[in-house]
Amino acid sequence: MGQSEMERILAGMQHDSSLFETGDEDADIQDPKMARGFQAKLEGAGPESFEKDSDADSADVRSGATKPDWVKTANEKWIELTIEVIVSEMSFENEGTKCPFCFEVFLTPFGVWSHLEDQYEQGKKEMERQQEYITSMAALNSNMFMLGGGIAVAVEPNTRPYIHFKLINQETKLIQKQFRKRKFGDPGRTIS
């Protein structure tokens, strides 16, 4: 703010009452809320061990990691398996392979895998936003003062990520059906 280093040091000192000598006239005008406000914290490693406090409440003691381990849901596992199947069915022998849902060309399986996961997540978010929009527009269209038939709203987004989301979900359903057929045998057979 246009101050020299010395002016900044002096400005910091006038807010720290621990720097004033007893009986100093500047100490009398010191704002108690600002006292020791510019004190630096000590740096360095903490103690290697702590004594256990026998009076401590067990709810106050932290154990284990600070974040729980992330566990994939069943749906996330199915989506991952579906993407794996889609990528495994593609051929990378030529100068590139086109995404089965759009016109992007990829040279490696990892590129396609990343593309499909990214597009799926974006499409999922777009669908969630579309659902929120539909809900808010339904409330607006149900207003008795809305003239005409109301505002028309698309049911689904019409974007490339959403198309990936929708088609990967369709593939997932097919893979789940195939898995059930293999696991339980013929669809005509009854399970007792």
VENZI-V523079 format. One record per residue. N is the residue number from 1. RES is the residue in three letters. PSI is psi in radians with two decimals (NA if undefined). OMEGA is omega in whole degrees, 0 to 359 (none if undefined). Layout:
<<N/RES/PSI/OMEGA> <N/RES/PSI/OMEGA>>
This chain:
<<1/MET/0.58/178> <2/GLY/0.22/180> <3/GLN/2.58/175> <4/SER/2.96/180> <5/GLU/-0.71/181> <6/MET/-0.69/178> <7/GLU/-0.65/178> <8/ARG/-0.68/179> <9/ILE/-0.77/179> <10/LEU/-0.68/179> <11/ALA/-0.67/177> <12/GLY/-0.64/181> <13/MET/-0.61/183> <14/GLN/-0.26/177> <15/HIS/-0.05/184> <16/ASP/1.76/184> <17/SER/-0.29/180> <18/SER/-0.26/181> <19/LEU/-0.23/181> <20/PHE/2.55/176> <21/GLU/2.71/179> <22/THR/2.35/180> <23/GLY/-0.01/179> <24/ASP/2.41/183> <25/GLU/-0.45/177> <26/ASP/-0.47/181> <27/ALA/-0.47/181> <28/ASP/-0.48/180> <29/ILE/0.09/181> <30/GLN/2.30/175> <31/ASP/2.07/183> <32/PRO/-0.43/179> <33/LYS/-0.40/182> <34/MET/-0.07/185> <35/ALA/2.34/177> <36/ARG/0.44/180> <37/GLY/-0.34/183> <38/PHE/0.35/181> <39/GLN/2.34/180> <40/ALA/2.54/176> <41/LYS/2.58/179> <42/LEU/2.48/179> <43/GLU/2.83/177> <44/GLY/3.11/182> <45/ALA/2.58/177> <46/GLY/-3.09/180> <47/PRO/2.63/182> <48/GLU/-0.45/178> <49/SER/2.75/178> <50/PHE/2.58/175> <51/GLU/2.45/179> <52/LYS/2.26/180> <53/ASP/2.01/182> <54/SER/-0.33/180> <55/ASP/-0.08/184> <56/ALA/2.51/177> <57/ASP/2.40/183> <58/SER/-0.42/178> <59/ALA/-0.39/180> <60/ASP/-0.23/184> <61/VAL/2.22/179> <62/ARG/2.41/177> <63/SER/2.58/176> <64/GLY/-2.82/182> <65/ALA/2.78/180> <66/THR/-0.48/179> <67/LYS/2.44/176> <68/PRO/2.70/178> <69/ASP/2.46/179> <70/TRP/2.21/180> <71/VAL/2.27/180> <72/LYS/2.50/175> <73/THR/2.94/179> <74/ALA/-0.70/180> <75/ASN/-0.73/179> <76/GLU/-0.64/177> <77/LYS/-0.71/179> <78/TRP/-0.72/179> <79/ILE/-0.75/179> <80/GLU/-0.76/178> <81/LEU/-0.72/180> <82/THR/-0.80/179> <83/ILE/-0.68/178> <84/GLU/-0.75/179> <85/VAL/-0.77/180> <86/ILE/-0.81/182> <87/VAL/-0.66/181> <88/SER/-0.43/179> <89/GLU/-0.11/182> <90/MET/2.62/179> <91/SER/2.27/181> <92/PHE/0.39/182> <93/GLU/-0.60/181> <94/ASN/-2.84/182> <95/GLU/0.27/179> <96/GLY/2.76/181> <97/THR/2.40/181> <98/LYS/2.49/174> <99/CYS/2.40/181> <100/PRO/-0.20/184> <101/PHE/-0.15/179> <102/CYS/-2.97/186> <103/PHE/0.16/179> <104/GLU/2.48/182> <105/VAL/2.41/182> <106/PHE/2.58/181> <107/LEU/-0.38/184> <108/THR/2.70/175> <109/PRO/-0.63/180> <110/PHE/-0.67/179> <111/GLY/-0.77/179> <112/VAL/-0.76/181> <113/TRP/-0.87/181> <114/SER/-0.74/180> <115/HIS/-0.83/182> <116/LEU/-0.75/178> <117/GLU/-0.77/181> <118/ASP/-0.83/180> <119/GLN/-0.65/179> <120/TYR/-0.83/181> <121/GLU/-0.73/178> <122/GLN/-0.74/179> <123/GLY/-0.66/178> <124/LYS/-0.77/179> <125/LYS/-0.69/179> <126/GLU/-0.68/179> <127/MET/-0.72/178> <128/GLU/-0.75/178> <129/ARG/-0.69/179> <130/GLN/-0.70/178> <131/GLN/-0.74/177> <132/GLU/-0.73/180> <133/TYR/-0.76/179> <134/ILE/-0.74/180> <135/THR/-0.77/181> <136/SER/-0.63/179> <137/MET/-0.57/177> <138/ALA/-0.68/178> <139/ALA/-0.71/179> <140/LEU/-0.76/181> <141/ASN/-0.41/180> <142/SER/-0.08/178> <143/ASN/2.31/184> <144/MET/-0.26/179> <145/PHE/0.00/179> <146/MET/2.11/181> <147/LEU/2.62/178> <148/GLY/-2.70/182> <149/GLY/0.06/182> <150/GLY/-2.97/182> <151/ILE/2.25/179> <152/ALA/2.42/182> <153/VAL/2.31/177> <154/ALA/2.47/181> <155/VAL/-0.65/182> <156/GLU/2.64/172> <157/PRO/2.64/179> <158/ASN/1.10/182> <159/THR/2.83/180> <160/ARG/-0.78/178> <161/PRO/-0.68/180> <162/TYR/-0.64/177> <163/ILE/-0.74/176> <164/HIS/-0.82/180> <165/PHE/-0.85/183> <166/LYS/-0.79/183> <167/LEU/-0.61/176> <168/ILE/-0.66/176> <169/ASN/-0.67/177> <170/GLN/-0.74/177> <171/GLU/-0.66/179> <172/THR/-0.74/179> <173/LYS/-0.70/178> <174/LEU/-0.74/179> <175/ILE/-0.69/178> <176/GLN/-0.71/177> <177/LYS/-0.80/180> <178/GLN/-0.69/180> <179/PHE/-0.77/180> <180/ARG/-0.68/179> <181/LYS/-0.76/179> <182/ARG/-0.65/183> <183/LYS/-0.73/186> <184/PHE/0.03/179> <185/GLY/-2.64/182> <186/ASP/2.54/178> <187/PRO/-0.39/179> <188/GLY/-0.29/181> <189/ARG/2.37/179> <190/THR/2.51/178> <191/ILE/2.17/181> <192/SER/NA/none>>
